[in-house]
Amino acid sequence: MEVILARQSVGISELKANPNAVIEAAEGQPIALLNRNKPVAYILSPAEYEKILDDLDELRLIEVIKERENERRVKVDIHAV
């Protein structure tokens, strides 16, 4: 049995029949798209997709920071002219 990672789900046939109704009923929440009761895709609102991409960028930046923590540092005096 596969895990469905959304509170709402819809079959492909139902989505084909009335895609606007499915999207409106979701109210911006993710929807699991099912084929024979197994998730085959997820439908996300543009805002939710953008948030996921932003979170991934943050995680990448954290990794870069961690990698650079042990690099040699140069002391700079910004007050010296």
Gaussian input, Z-matrix of N, CA and C with variables (Angstrom, degrees):
# hf/3-21g

backbone

0 1
 N
 C     1     B1
 C     2     B2     1     A1
 N     3     B3     2     A2     1     D1
 C     4     B4     3     A3     2     D2
 C     5     B5     4     A4     3     D3
 N     6     B6     5     A5     4     D4
 C     7     B7     6     A6     5     D5
 C     8     B8     7     A7     6     D6
 N     9     B9     8     A8     7     D7
 C    10    B10     9     A9     8     D8
 C    11    B11    10    A10     9     D9
 N    12    B12    11    A11    10    D10
 C    13    B13    12    A12    11    D11
 C    14    B14    13    A13    12    D12
 N    15    B15    14    A14    13    D13
 C    16    B16    15    A15    14    D14
 C    17    B17    16    A16    15    D15
 N    18    B18    17    A17    16    D16
 C    19    B19    18    A18    17    D17
 C    20    B20    19    A19    18    D18
 N    21    B21    20    A20    19    D19
 C    22    B22    21    A21    20    D20
 C    23    B23    22    A22    21    D21
 N    24    B24    23    A23    22    D22
 C    25    B25    24    A24    23    D23
 C    26    B26    25    A25    24    D24
 N    27    B27    26    A26    25    D25
 C    28    B28    27    A27    26    D26
 C    29    B29    28    A28    27    D27
 N    30    B30    29    A29    28    D28
 C    31    B31    30    A30    29    D29
 C    32    B32    31    A31    30    D30
 N    33    B33    32    A32    31    D31
 C    34    B34    33    A33    32    D32
 C    35    B35    34    A34    33    D33
 N    36    B36    35    A35    34    D34
 C    37    B37    36    A36    35    D35
 C    38    B38    37    A37    36    D36
 N    39    B39    38    A38    37    D37
 C    40    B40    39    A39    38    D38
 C    41    B41    40    A40    39    D39
 N    42    B42    41    A41    40    D40
 C    43    B43    42    A42    41    D41
 C    44    B44    43    A43    42    D42
 N    45    B45    44    A44    43    D43
 C    46    B46    45    A45    44    D44
 C    47    B47    46    A46    45    D45
 N    48    B48    47    A47    46    D46
 C    49    B49    48    A48    47    D47
 C    50    B50    49    A49    48    D48
 N    51    B51    50    A50    49    D49
 C    52    B52    51    A51    50    D50
 C    53    B53    52    A52    51    D51
 N    54    B54    53    A53    52    D52
 C    55    B55    54    A54    53    D53
 C    56    B56    55    A55    54    D54
 N    57    B57    56    A56    55    D55
 C    58    B58    57    A57    56    D56
 C    59    B59    58    A58    57    D57
 N    60    B60    59    A59    58    D58
 C    61    B61    60    A60    59    D59
 C    62    B62    61    A61    60    D60
 N    63    B63    62    A62    61    D61
 C    64    B64    63    A63    62    D62
 C    65    B65    64    A64    63    D63
 N    66    B66    65    A65    64    D64
 C    67    B67    66    A66    65    D65
 C    68    B68    67    A67    66    D66
 N    69    B69    68    A68    67    D67
 C    70    B70    69    A69    68    D68
 C    71    B71    70    A70    69    D69
 N    72    B72    71    A71    70    D70
 C    73    B73    72    A72    71    D71
 C    74    B74    73    A73    72    D72
 N    75    B75    74    A74    73    D73
 C    76    B76    75    A75    74    D74
 C    77    B77    76    A76    75    D75
 N    78    B78    77    A77    76    D76
 C    79    B79    78    A78    77    D77
 C    80    B80    79    A79    78    D78
 N    81    B81    80    A80    79    D79
 C    82    B82    81    A81    80    D80
 C    83    B83    82    A82    81    D81
 N    84    B84    83    A83    82    D82
 C    85    B85    84    A84    83    D83
 C    86    B86    85    A85    84    D84
 N    87    B87    86    A86    85    D85
 C    88    B88    87    A87    86    D86
 C    89    B89    88    A88    87    D87
 N    90    B90    89    A89    88    D88
 C    91    B91    90    A90    89    D89
 C    92    B92    91    A91    90    D90
 N    93    B93    92    A92    91    D91
 C    94    B94    93    A93    92    D92
 C    95    B95    94    A94    93    D93
 N    96    B96    95    A95    94    D94
 C    97    B97    96    A96    95    D95
 C    98    B98    97    A97    96    D96
 N    99    B99    98    A98    97    D97
 C   100   B100    99    A99    98    D98
 C   101   B101   100   A100    99    D99
 N   102   B102   101   A101   100   D100
 C   103   B103   102   A102   101   D101
 C   104   B104   103   A103   102   D102
 N   105   B105   104   A104   103   D103
 C   106   B106   105   A105   104   D104
 C   107   B107   106   A106   105   D105
 N   108   B108   107   A107   106   D106
 C   109   B109   108   A108   107   D107
 C   110   B110   109   A109   108   D108
 N   111   B111   110   A110   109   D109
 C   112   B112   111   A111   110   D110
 C   113   B113   112   A112   111   D111
 N   114   B114   113   A113   112   D112
 C   115   B115   114   A114   113   D113
 C   116   B116   115   A115   114   D114
 N   117   B117   116   A116   115   D115
 C   118   B118   117   A117   116   D116
 C   119   B119   118   A118   117   D117
 N   120   B120   119   A119   118   D118
 C   121   B121   120   A120   119   D119
 C   122   B122   121   A121   120   D120
 N   123   B123   122   A122   121   D121
 C   124   B124   123   A123   122   D122
 C   125   B125   124   A124   123   D123
 N   126   B126   125   A125   124   D124
 C   127   B127   126   A126   125   D125
 C   128   B128   127   A127   126   D126
 N   129   B129   128   A128   127   D127
 C   130   B130   129   A129   128   D128
 C   131   B131   130   A130   129   D129
 N   132   B132   131   A131   130   D130
 C   133   B133   132   A132   131   D131
 C   134   B134   133   A133   132   D132
 N   135   B135   134   A134   133   D133
 C   136   B136   135   A135   134   D134
 C   137   B137   136   A136   135   D135
 N   138   B138   137   A137   136   D136
 C   139   B139   138   A138   137   D137
 C   140   B140   139   A139   138   D138
 N   141   B141   140   A140   139   D139
 C   142   B142   141   A141   140   D140
 C   143   B143   142   A142   141   D141
 N   144   B144   143   A143   142   D142
 C   145   B145   144   A144   143   D143
 C   146   B146   145   A145   144   D144
 N   147   B147   146   A146   145   D145
 C   148   B148   147   A147   146   D146
 C   149   B149   148   A148   147   D147
 N   150   B150   149   A149   148   D148
 C   151   B151   150   A150   149   D149
 C   152   B152   151   A151   150   D150
 N   153   B153   152   A152   151   D151
 C   154   B154   153   A153   152   D152
 C   155   B155   154   A154   153   D153
 N   156   B156   155   A155   154   D154
 C   157   B157   156   A156   155   D155
 C   158   B158   157   A157   156   D156
 N   159   B159   158   A158   157   D157
 C   160   B160   159   A159   158   D158
 C   161   B161   160   A160   159   D159
 N   162   B162   161   A161   160   D160
 C   163   B163   162   A162   161   D161
 C   164   B164   163   A163   162   D162
 N   165   B165   164   A164   163   D163
 C   166   B166   165   A165   164   D164
 C   167   B167   166   A166   165   D165
 N   168   B168   167   A167   166   D166
 C   169   B169   168   A168   167   D167
 C   170   B170   169   A169   168   D168
 N   171   B171   170   A170   169   D169
 C   172   B172   171   A171   170   D170
 C   173   B173   172   A172   171   D171
 N   174   B174   173   A173   172   D172
 C   175   B175   174   A174   173   D173
 C   176   B176   175   A175   174   D174
 N   177   B177   176   A176   175   D175
 C   178   B178   177   A177   176   D176
 C   179   B179   178   A178   177   D177
 N   180   B180   179   A179   178   D178
 C   181   B181   180   A180   179   D179
 C   182   B182   181   A181   180   D180
 N   183   B183   182   A182   181   D181
 C   184   B184   183   A183   182   D182
 C   185   B185   184   A184   183   D183
 N   186   B186   185   A185   184   D184
 C   187   B187   186   A186   185   D185
 C   188   B188   187   A187   186   D186
 N   189   B189   188   A188   187   D187
 C   190   B190   189   A189   188   D188
 C   191   B191   190   A190   189   D189
 N   192   B192   191   A191   190   D190
 C   193   B193   192   A192   191   D191
 C   194   B194   193   A193   192   D192
 N   195   B195   194   A194   193   D193
 C   196   B196   195   A195   194   D194
 C   197   B197   196   A196   195   D195
 N   198   B198   197   A197   196   D196
 C   199   B199   198   A198   197   D197
 C   200   B200   199   A199   198   D198
 N   201   B201   200   A200   199   D199
 C   202   B202   201   A201   200   D200
 C   203   B203   202   A202   201   D201
 N   204   B204   203   A203   202   D202
 C   205   B205   204   A204   203   D203
 C   206   B206   205   A205   204   D204
 N   207   B207   206   A206   205   D205
 C   208   B208   207   A207   206   D206
 C   209   B209   208   A208   207   D207
 N   210   B210   209   A209   208   D208
 C   211   B211   210   A210   209   D209
 C   212   B212   211   A211   210   D210
 N   213   B213   212   A212   211   D211
 C   214   B214   213   A213   212   D212
 C   215   B215   214   A214   213   D213
 N   216   B216   215   A215   214   D214
 C   217   B217   216   A216   215   D215
 C   218   B218   217   A217   216   D216
 N   219   B219   218   A218   217   D217
 C   220   B220   219   A219   218   D218
 C   221   B221   220   A220   219   D219
 N   222   B222   221   A221   220   D220
 C   223   B223   222   A222   221   D221
 C   224   B224   223   A223   222   D222
 N   225   B225   224   A224   223   D223
 C   226   B226   225   A225   224   D224
 C   227   B227   226   A226   225   D225
 N   228   B228   227   A227   226   D226
 C   229   B229   228   A228   227   D227
 C   230   B230   229   A229   228   D228
 N   231   B231   230   A230   229   D229
 C   232   B232   231   A231   230   D230
 C   233   B233   232   A232   231   D231
 N   234   B234   233   A233   232   D232
 C   235   B235   234   A234   233   D233
 C   236   B236   235   A235   234   D234
 N   237   B237   236   A236   235   D235
 C   238   B238   237   A237   236   D236
 C   239   B239   238   A238   237   D237
 N   240   B240   239   A239   238   D238
 C   241   B241   240   A240   239   D239
 C   242   B242   241   A241   240   D240

   B1=1.4594
   B2=1.5275
   B3=1.3138
   B4=1.4548
   B5=1.5204
   B6=1.3209
   B7=1.4598
   B8=1.5213
   B9=1.3075
   B10=1.4632
   B11=1.5167
   B12=1.3275
   B13=1.4563
   B14=1.5276
   B15=1.3215
   B16=1.4622
   B17=1.5170
   B18=1.3101
   B19=1.4729
   B20=1.5215
   B21=1.3248
   B22=1.4560
   B23=1.5209
   B24=1.3081
   B25=1.4602
   B26=1.5205
   B27=1.3317
   B28=1.4567
   B29=1.5204
   B30=1.3112
   B31=1.4511
   B32=1.5157
   B33=1.3199
   B34=1.4599
   B35=1.5267
   B36=1.3207
   B37=1.4720
   B38=1.5216
   B39=1.3190
   B40=1.4693
   B41=1.5327
   B42=1.3242
   B43=1.4610
   B44=1.5242
   B45=1.3356
   B46=1.4699
   B47=1.5286
   B48=1.3276
   B49=1.4640
   B50=1.5225
   B51=1.3491
   B52=1.4664
   B53=1.5310
   B54=1.3238
   B55=1.4651
   B56=1.5265
   B57=1.3277
   B58=1.4709
   B59=1.5236
   B60=1.3187
   B61=1.4651
   B62=1.5283
   B63=1.3278
   B64=1.4651
   B65=1.5225
   B66=1.3316
   B67=1.4666
   B68=1.5217
   B69=1.3150
   B70=1.4676
   B71=1.5247
   B72=1.3209
   B73=1.4657
   B74=1.5319
   B75=1.3076
   B76=1.4654
   B77=1.5200
   B78=1.3269
   B79=1.4635
   B80=1.5275
   B81=1.3325
   B82=1.4593
   B83=1.5145
   B84=1.3067
   B85=1.4669
   B86=1.5333
   B87=1.3382
   B88=1.4704
   B89=1.5310
   B90=1.3143
   B91=1.4617
   B92=1.5259
   B93=1.3250
   B94=1.4618
   B95=1.5243
   B96=1.3125
   B97=1.4549
   B98=1.5226
   B99=1.3415
   B100=1.4592
   B101=1.5253
   B102=1.3212
   B103=1.4604
   B104=1.5151
   B105=1.3109
   B106=1.4723
   B107=1.5283
   B108=1.3349
   B109=1.4629
   B110=1.5235
   B111=1.3101
   B112=1.4617
   B113=1.5231
   B114=1.3299
   B115=1.4695
   B116=1.5319
   B117=1.3297
   B118=1.4605
   B119=1.5247
   B120=1.3398
   B121=1.4634
   B122=1.5279
   B123=1.3156
   B124=1.4616
   B125=1.5176
   B126=1.3159
   B127=1.4554
   B128=1.5210
   B129=1.3351
   B130=1.4634
   B131=1.5164
   B132=1.3175
   B133=1.4616
   B134=1.5318
   B135=1.3281
   B136=1.4644
   B137=1.5289
   B138=1.3225
   B139=1.4705
   B140=1.5225
   B141=1.3198
   B142=1.4631
   B143=1.5280
   B144=1.3158
   B145=1.4622
   B146=1.5342
   B147=1.3260
   B148=1.4687
   B149=1.5267
   B150=1.3272
   B151=1.4673
   B152=1.5296
   B153=1.3150
   B154=1.4610
   B155=1.5257
   B156=1.3400
   B157=1.4624
   B158=1.5324
   B159=1.3297
   B160=1.4701
   B161=1.5225
   B162=1.3228
   B163=1.4686
   B164=1.5298
   B165=1.3259
   B166=1.4681
   B167=1.5223
   B168=1.3349
   B169=1.4603
   B170=1.5260
   B171=1.3264
   B172=1.4698
   B173=1.5256
   B174=1.3242
   B175=1.4662
   B176=1.5234
   B177=1.3224
   B178=1.4745
   B179=1.5144
   B180=1.3356
   B181=1.4611
   B182=1.5308
   B183=1.3009
   B184=1.4728
   B185=1.5179
   B186=1.3264
   B187=1.4674
   B188=1.5291
   B189=1.3258
   B190=1.4679
   B191=1.5230
   B192=1.3073
   B193=1.4689
   B194=1.5223
   B195=1.3196
   B196=1.4705
   B197=1.5226
   B198=1.3312
   B199=1.4625
   B200=1.5259
   B201=1.3143
   B202=1.4593
   B203=1.5198
   B204=1.3114
   B205=1.4689
   B206=1.5250
   B207=1.2919
   B208=1.4635
   B209=1.5234
   B210=1.3152
   B211=1.4576
   B212=1.5231
   B213=1.3079
   B214=1.4559
   B215=1.5269
   B216=1.3119
   B217=1.4513
   B218=1.5190
   B219=1.3091
   B220=1.4609
   B221=1.5195
   B222=1.3315
   B223=1.4503
   B224=1.5237
   B225=1.3189
   B226=1.4563
   B227=1.5156
   B228=1.3357
   B229=1.4602
   B230=1.5195
   B231=1.3108
   B232=1.4526
   B233=1.5243
   B234=1.3348
   B235=1.4590
   B236=1.5235
   B237=1.3149
   B238=1.4661
   B239=1.5190
   B240=1.3018
   B241=1.4769
   B242=1.4966
   A1=109.28
   A2=115.76
   A3=121.04
   A4=110.51
   A5=115.39
   A6=121.54
   A7=108.88
   A8=116.17
   A9=121.80
   A10=107.00
   A11=116.25
   A12=121.88
   A13=112.52
   A14=115.79
   A15=121.76
   A16=107.77
   A17=115.42
   A18=119.37
   A19=111.90
   A20=115.38
   A21=120.23
   A22=109.53
   A23=114.91
   A24=119.91
   A25=109.07
   A26=114.39
   A27=120.24
   A28=108.06
   A29=115.77
   A30=120.69
   A31=110.82
   A32=115.83
   A33=120.46
   A34=110.99
   A35=117.56
   A36=120.81
   A37=111.57
   A38=116.08
   A39=120.26
   A40=110.24
   A41=116.95
   A42=120.60
   A43=110.48
   A44=116.48
   A45=120.44
   A46=111.18
   A47=116.63
   A48=121.24
   A49=112.22
   A50=116.74
   A51=118.77
   A52=110.21
   A53=117.38
   A54=119.94
   A55=113.88
   A56=117.12
   A57=119.16
   A58=112.05
   A59=117.08
   A60=120.64
   A61=110.59
   A62=116.74
   A63=120.77
   A64=110.27
   A65=116.56
   A66=120.97
   A67=110.83
   A68=117.45
   A69=120.51
   A70=111.44
   A71=117.69
   A72=121.41
   A73=111.32
   A74=117.00
   A75=120.61
   A76=112.09
   A77=117.90
   A78=123.15
   A79=112.36
   A80=115.78
   A81=120.71
   A82=115.80
   A83=117.49
   A84=121.16
   A85=110.10
   A86=117.26
   A87=119.85
   A88=111.79
   A89=115.02
   A90=121.99
   A91=107.84
   A92=116.90
   A93=120.88
   A94=107.68
   A95=116.00
   A96=121.55
   A97=107.58
   A98=115.65
   A99=121.07
   A100=111.84
   A101=114.10
   A102=121.88
   A103=105.95
   A104=115.80
   A105=122.03
   A106=111.25
   A107=114.62
   A108=123.96
   A109=114.18
   A110=117.61
   A111=121.41
   A112=108.71
   A113=117.09
   A114=118.79
   A115=111.08
   A116=115.15
   A117=120.82
   A118=111.64
   A119=116.60
   A120=121.13
   A121=108.38
   A122=114.39
   A123=120.67
   A124=108.46
   A125=115.61
   A126=122.14
   A127=107.02
   A128=115.45
   A129=120.90
   A130=110.05
   A131=115.97
   A132=119.57
   A133=107.85
   A134=117.49
   A135=119.46
   A136=112.26
   A137=117.46
   A138=120.75
   A139=111.12
   A140=117.26
   A141=121.18
   A142=110.75
   A143=117.34
   A144=121.74
   A145=110.48
   A146=116.23
   A147=120.61
   A148=110.76
   A149=117.47
   A150=120.83
   A151=110.51
   A152=117.33
   A153=120.98
   A154=110.34
   A155=116.91
   A156=119.98
   A157=111.39
   A158=116.58
   A159=120.51
   A160=110.95
   A161=116.77
   A162=120.74
   A163=110.94
   A164=117.23
   A165=120.60
   A166=111.47
   A167=116.98
   A168=120.17
   A169=111.08
   A170=116.21
   A171=120.62
   A172=111.17
   A173=116.33
   A174=119.78
   A175=111.41
   A176=116.77
   A177=119.93
   A178=111.06
   A179=116.93
   A180=120.45
   A181=111.30
   A182=116.79
   A183=120.46
   A184=110.09
   A185=116.99
   A186=120.85
   A187=110.98
   A188=116.99
   A189=120.78
   A190=109.79
   A191=116.84
   A192=121.06
   A193=110.36
   A194=116.65
   A195=120.12
   A196=111.31
   A197=117.18
   A198=120.45
   A199=111.29
   A200=117.43
   A201=121.71
   A202=113.96
   A203=117.39
   A204=120.50
   A205=112.42
   A206=117.25
   A207=120.73
   A208=113.44
   A209=117.29
   A210=119.69
   A211=110.16
   A212=114.83
   A213=120.95
   A214=109.13
   A215=115.60
   A216=120.89
   A217=110.15
   A218=114.86
   A219=121.75
   A220=107.26
   A221=116.31
   A222=120.34
   A223=108.74
   A224=116.81
   A225=122.39
   A226=107.95
   A227=115.68
   A228=121.45
   A229=108.35
   A230=117.30
   A231=120.76
   A232=111.81
   A233=117.56
   A234=121.13
   A235=111.66
   A236=117.43
   A237=119.72
   A238=109.94
   A239=116.18
   A240=120.24
   A241=109.48
   D1=131.95
   D2=-179.44
   D3=-92.56
   D4=147.26
   D5=179.31
   D6=-82.60
   D7=136.21
   D8=175.74
   D9=-101.88
   D10=118.89
   D11=-173.96
   D12=-97.68
   D13=46.59
   D14=176.54
   D15=-155.01
   D16=151.84
   D17=178.58
   D18=-75.34
   D19=-24.72
   D20=-178.80
   D21=-118.16
   D22=147.33
   D23=176.69
   D24=-141.31
   D25=158.46
   D26=-179.42
   D27=-150.33
   D28=144.86
   D29=175.58
   D30=-79.82
   D31=156.44
   D32=179.93
   D33=-58.65
   D34=-41.55
   D35=-179.46
   D36=-61.43
   D37=-42.77
   D38=179.74
   D39=-65.95
   D40=-39.35
   D41=178.50
   D42=-64.33
   D43=-43.25
   D44=178.51
   D45=-61.79
   D46=-39.08
   D47=-176.02
   D48=-65.99
   D49=-38.98
   D50=-176.57
   D51=-155.71
   D52=74.80
   D53=-176.56
   D54=-60.91
   D55=-38.27
   D56=-179.67
   D57=-62.76
   D58=-41.53
   D59=-179.94
   D60=-63.67
   D61=-40.27
   D62=179.70
   D63=-63.31
   D64=-46.59
   D65=-178.51
   D66=-65.92
   D67=-42.79
   D68=178.89
   D69=-64.11
   D70=-39.89
   D71=-179.26
   D72=-65.79
   D73=-26.71
   D74=-178.63
   D75=-72.06
   D76=-22.71
   D77=179.50
   D78=51.08
   D79=43.46
   D80=176.34
   D81=84.99
   D82=-4.45
   D83=179.77
   D84=-86.57
   D85=153.79
   D86=177.82
   D87=-61.80
   D88=148.22
   D89=177.78
   D90=-124.64
   D91=131.26
   D92=173.78
   D93=-85.07
   D94=127.88
   D95=176.68
   D96=-95.13
   D97=121.06
   D98=-173.40
   D99=-108.19
   D100=144.69
   D101=170.50
   D102=-130.11
   D103=115.77
   D104=-175.16
   D105=55.14
   D106=44.57
   D107=177.39
   D108=64.35
   D109=20.27
   D110=175.14
   D111=-121.58
   D112=137.04
   D113=179.58
   D114=-66.98
   D115=130.94
   D116=177.78
   D117=-118.04
   D118=-16.59
   D119=179.06
   D120=-167.20
   D121=167.37
   D122=174.47
   D123=-125.91
   D124=140.92
   D125=177.18
   D126=-104.85
   D127=124.97
   D128=-178.56
   D129=-121.23
   D130=148.41
   D131=173.15
   D132=-71.29
   D133=157.44
   D134=176.75
   D135=-56.16
   D136=-39.27
   D137=-179.88
   D138=-64.51
   D139=-42.74
   D140=179.96
   D141=-66.37
   D142=-41.26
   D143=178.67
   D144=-63.28
   D145=-43.98
   D146=178.69
   D147=-62.65
   D148=-39.88
   D149=178.21
   D150=-62.06
   D151=-42.65
   D152=178.78
   D153=-62.05
   D154=-44.17
   D155=178.83
   D156=-63.35
   D157=-40.62
   D158=177.34
   D159=-62.72
   D160=-42.54
   D161=178.87
   D162=-63.08
   D163=-39.82
   D164=177.15
   D165=-64.00
   D166=-40.93
   D167=176.45
   D168=-60.84
   D169=-42.16
   D170=177.81
   D171=-60.35
   D172=-43.86
   D173=179.17
   D174=-63.51
   D175=-39.50
   D176=177.38
   D177=-63.98
   D178=-41.72
   D179=178.55
   D180=-63.82
   D181=-38.87
   D182=177.39
   D183=-61.77
   D184=-40.85
   D185=178.39
   D186=-63.53
   D187=-41.48
   D188=178.49
   D189=-63.14
   D190=-43.14
   D191=178.99
   D192=-61.07
   D193=-45.67
   D194=179.42
   D195=-62.02
   D196=-39.64
   D197=179.53
   D198=-65.97
   D199=-33.91
   D200=-175.43
   D201=-89.83
   D202=-5.71
   D203=-177.96
   D204=-58.03
   D205=-36.10
   D206=-175.23
   D207=-95.72
   D208=5.39
   D209=177.85
   D210=-71.40
   D211=155.93
   D212=179.27
   D213=-62.19
   D214=135.48
   D215=-179.05
   D216=-109.51
   D217=145.73
   D218=178.00
   D219=-113.07
   D220=127.80
   D221=179.19
   D222=-81.83
   D223=130.60
   D224=-178.76
   D225=-125.20
   D226=131.99
   D227=175.93
   D228=-100.18
   D229=105.36
   D230=-176.09
   D231=-75.84
   D232=-10.56
   D233=-179.35
   D234=-91.22
   D235=-13.77
   D236=179.82
   D237=-77.39
   D238=136.14
   D239=-179.92
   D240=-121.47

